[in-house]
Structures are given as C-alpha cells and as structure tokens.
C-alpha cells in the first residue's frame, strides 16, 4: 500500500515538479481521448534521465523543459 510519502503525482514532472502535460495520463485519468502527447515528437537527447528519482521511473513523465535539458530556476517544494 502506498503512503503519502511514496505517492507519485503522475501529472507532475519528477525532476522540477511542474505540470508535465502528459496527454496519455490525462486520457487514462479522464477516459477521454486526447491528441498525441507532446512527447511523441520531442527530442530527449539532452534529457537528464540519470537525475530521475528511481521511484518515479516509468511512472511519471518529465516536462518538456526538463526533457530538453533546460534546468528549472528552483525545484518545486511540496
């Protein structure tokens, strides 16, 4: 069973905490078809995959800014 400390918000980037705007997650949550996700055409060549928290890998998408390798000004604090 997941606790509040281990719950992953799949709508947020696991690196910076901003909304990841994942169309696939929106479709899963709402049951409504979505247009293709931005990530289908994104270049992940500069994405900092090594910085992804292990618990978030394969569970939450990074945002377009992080996928492009552009660091956020300040990490979001919950």
C-alpha positions, 0 to 999 in steps of 0.5 A: 500500500502506498503512503503519502510519502511514496505517492507519485503525482503522475501529472507532475514532472519528477525532476522540477515538479511542474505540470508535465502535460502528459496527454496519455495520463490525462486520457487514462485519468479522464477516459477521454481521448486526447491528441498525441502527447507532446512527447511523441515528437520531442527530442530527449537527447539532452534529457537528464534521465540519470537525475530521475528519482528511481521511484518515479521511473516509468511512472511519471513523465518529465516536462518538456523543459526538463526533457530538453535539458533546460534546468528549472530556476528552483525545484518545486517544494511540496 
